[in-house]
Amino acid sequence: MSRGPVLGKTAWPDLFPVTKNSCGYGRAAIDLCRRHALAIFYGAVVVLMVLVYHGARHQAALFLDGEEQGTVETFSRTVEELLKEKGIELHPRDRVTPHRQTVLGRYNRIDIERAFEVTVVDGNRLVFVYTPAVSVQELLAGEGFELGPYDRVEPADLKEVYDGAVIKVIRVQKQYACSRSEVPCEVRIEKNPLLDRGLSRIKNEGKAGLQEDLVEITKENGAEVSRKVIGTALLKKPLAKTVEHGTNTTLRRENRVMEFEKVFLATATAYCPGTPGSGCPLDKKGRSFCTGSYNNGYTATGKKAVQGQGTLASPRIVAVDPRLIPLGSLLYIEPVPGIGKIGFAKAEDVGGAIKGQRIDLLFDKHRDVSKFGVRRGVKIYLLKGS
């Protein structure tokens, strides 16, 4: 079996042919290395050290809250080691970019954003938070302040936190309740020509309805701030109330047909002129029980205080409230139960206690005043043309 050539001393010249020139250079290099071996060794060490030095040395530009603080050189491996080397103390909440554990490159930029204190008022709870500049939303989310669907943050227009900022989280709750209430009945007015003008009467009482309301109750930080009806269901329909208003302005009394402005039901009392002949009691200063110091026998309009007969020629005198019945007005007063006919009367006097639908009827004698007392529901017509 044929075998290839065996590499040996005789084979090397064929593989690596040596020329005259190459052999000379090799020997010269070997001789140089032998003569300067120590110098070459130290030179190689120096070169290696230079390479290691340049490989391990880093430059970093430091920025604090956006302002450049200068450029430093370091052999630290990470950002955190560099900051410790330079004696830069950090708060745990300070933001460092890139991250503190980042391995330094040849050239670096390191940004430090100092944390500051922000106050968060969460409902009725006060919390102090240290943070660099972030959005309000980011701060709340990062600190675990979860917002409900109705919660709100104040100030509403604050986008980014700042040193000393106060952020309020208003906890809003919605509750719902049902309540029932009456529905007022409608009042319908009907005219009745058989009823005197100024009088009215109820024809149909009517009846209130019933409704159920769905109420939304809003609470902020546990305190109720509003109630709002958001839905209503009518459980019982109301029945309308009917009231008749009189339109009649004609009065037939004592064989006379008279026109009147209006009629009203008044509370009637009585008084006497307070003169010595009336029998009215006097106090120590000579003032009468009925008219006080105005007991000279004349009315407020200057008329002589005489009872009158209740006729057109001799009408009764009454004291009135001029805001309701003008002084000098002619009235017709219906009979008073237990007293009898009153008839025509003239508004000629006033009184401190006579206000609104109230009149004071003049009697000549004080004994009749005591007998009259207080009468309610006395029907009085204010006649036209008086």
NORTA-V501657 format. One record per residue. N is the residue number from 1. RES is the residue in one small letter. SS is DSSP state (A for helix, B for strand, O for the rest). Layout:
# NORTA-V501657
N&RES&SS / N&RES&SS
This chain:
# NORTA-V501657
1&m&O / 2&s&O / 3&r&O / 4&g&O / 5&p&O / 6&v&O / 7&l&O / 8&g&O / 9&k&A / 10&t&A / 11&a&A / 12&w&A / 13&p&A / 14&d&A / 15&l&A / 16&f&O / 17&p&O / 18&v&O / 19&t&O / 20&k&A / 21&n&A / 22&s&A / 23&c&A / 24&g&A / 25&y&A / 26&g&A / 27&r&A / 28&a&A / 29&a&A / 30&i&A / 31&d&A / 32&l&A / 33&c&A / 34&r&A / 35&r&A / 36&h&O / 37&a&A / 38&l&A / 39&a&A / 40&i&A / 41&f&A / 42&y&A / 43&g&A / 44&a&A / 45&v&A / 46&v&A / 47&v&A / 48&l&A / 49&m&A / 50&v&A / 51&l&A / 52&v&A / 53&y&A / 54&h&A / 55&g&A / 56&a&A / 57&r&O / 58&h&B / 59&q&B / 60&a&B / 61&a&B / 62&l&B / 63&f&B / 64&l&B / 65&d&O / 66&g&O / 67&e&B / 68&e&B / 69&q&B / 70&g&B / 71&t&B / 72&v&B / 73&e&B / 74&t&B / 75&f&O / 76&s&O / 77&r&O / 78&t&B / 79&v&A / 80&e&A / 81&e&A / 82&l&A / 83&l&A / 84&k&A / 85&e&A / 86&k&O / 87&g&O / 88&i&O / 89&e&O / 90&l&O / 91&h&O / 92&p&O / 93&r&O / 94&d&O / 95&r&B / 96&v&B / 97&t&B / 98&p&O / 99&h&O / 100&r&O / 101&q&O / 102&t&O / 103&v&B / 104&l&O / 105&g&O / 106&r&O / 107&y&B / 108&n&B / 109&r&B / 110&i&B / 111&d&B / 112&i&B / 113&e&B / 114&r&O / 115&a&O / 116&f&B / 117&e&B / 118&v&B / 119&t&B / 120&v&B / 121&v&B / 122&d&B / 123&g&O / 124&n&O / 125&r&B / 126&l&B / 127&v&B / 128&f&B / 129&v&B / 130&y&B / 131&t&B / 132&p&O / 133&a&O / 134&v&O / 135&s&B / 136&v&A / 137&q&A / 138&e&A / 139&l&A / 140&l&A / 141&a&A / 142&g&A / 143&e&O / 144&g&O / 145&f&O / 146&e&O / 147&l&O / 148&g&O / 149&p&O / 150&y&O / 151&d&O / 152&r&B / 153&v&B / 154&e&B / 155&p&O / 156&a&O / 157&d&O / 158&l&O / 159&k&O / 160&e&B / 161&v&O / 162&y&O / 163&d&O / 164&g&O / 165&a&O / 166&v&B / 167&i&B / 168&k&B / 169&v&B / 170&i&B / 171&r&O / 172&v&B / 173&q&B / 174&k&B / 175&q&B / 176&y&B / 177&a&B / 178&c&B / 179&s&B / 180&r&B / 181&s&B / 182&e&B / 183&v&B / 184&p&O / 185&c&O / 186&e&O / 187&v&B / 188&r&B / 189&i&B / 190&e&B / 191&k&B / 192&n&B / 193&p&B / 194&l&B / 195&l&B / 196&d&B / 197&r&O / 198&g&O / 199&l&O / 200&s&B / 201&r&B / 202&i&B / 203&k&B / 204&n&B / 205&e&O / 206&g&O / 207&k&B / 208&a&O / 209&g&B / 210&l&B / 211&q&B / 212&e&B / 213&d&B / 214&l&B / 215&v&B / 216&e&B / 217&i&B / 218&t&B / 219&k&B / 220&e&B / 221&n&O / 222&g&O / 223&a&B / 224&e&B / 225&v&B / 226&s&B / 227&r&B / 228&k&B / 229&v&B / 230&i&B / 231&g&B / 232&t&B / 233&a&B / 234&l&B / 235&l&B / 236&k&B / 237&k&O / 238&p&O / 239&l&B / 240&a&O / 241&k&B / 242&t&B / 243&v&B / 244&e&B / 245&h&B / 246&g&B / 247&t&B / 248&n&B / 249&t&O / 250&t&B / 251&l&B / 252&r&B / 253&r&B / 254&e&O / 255&n&O / 256&r&B / 257&v&B / 258&m&B / 259&e&B / 260&f&B / 261&e&B / 262&k&B / 263&v&B / 264&f&B / 265&l&B / 266&a&B / 267&t&B / 268&a&B / 269&t&B / 270&a&B / 271&y&B / 272&c&B / 273&p&O / 274&g&O / 275&t&O / 276&p&A / 277&g&A / 278&s&A / 279&g&O / 280&c&O / 281&p&O / 282&l&B / 283&d&O / 284&k&O / 285&k&O / 286&g&O / 287&r&O / 288&s&B / 289&f&O / 290&c&O / 291&t&O / 292&g&B / 293&s&O / 294&y&O / 295&n&O / 296&n&O / 297&g&O / 298&y&B / 299&t&O / 300&a&O / 301&t&O / 302&g&O / 303&k&O / 304&k&B / 305&a&O / 306&v&O / 307&q&O / 308&g&O / 309&q&O / 310&g&O / 311&t&O / 312&l&O / 313&a&O / 314&s&O / 315&p&O / 316&r&B / 317&i&B / 318&v&B / 319&a&B / 320&v&O / 321&d&O / 322&p&O / 323&r&O / 324&l&O / 325&i&O / 326&p&O / 327&l&O / 328&g&O / 329&s&O / 330&l&B / 331&l&B / 332&y&B / 333&i&B / 334&e&O / 335&p&O / 336&v&B / 337&p&O / 338&g&O / 339&i&O / 340&g&B / 341&k&O / 342&i&O / 343&g&B / 344&f&B / 345&a&B / 346&k&B / 347&a&B / 348&e&B / 349&d&B / 350&v&O / 351&g&O / 352&g&O / 353&a&O / 354&i&O / 355&k&O / 356&g&O / 357&q&O / 358&r&B / 359&i&B / 360&d&B / 361&l&B / 362&l&B / 363&f&B / 364&d&O / 365&k&O / 366&h&A / 367&r&A / 368&d&A / 369&v&A / 370&s&A / 371&k&A / 372&f&A / 373&g&O / 374&v&O / 375&r&B / 376&r&B / 377&g&B / 378&v&B / 379&k&B / 380&i&B / 381&y&B / 382&l&B / 383&l&B / 384&k&O / 385&g&O / 386&s&O
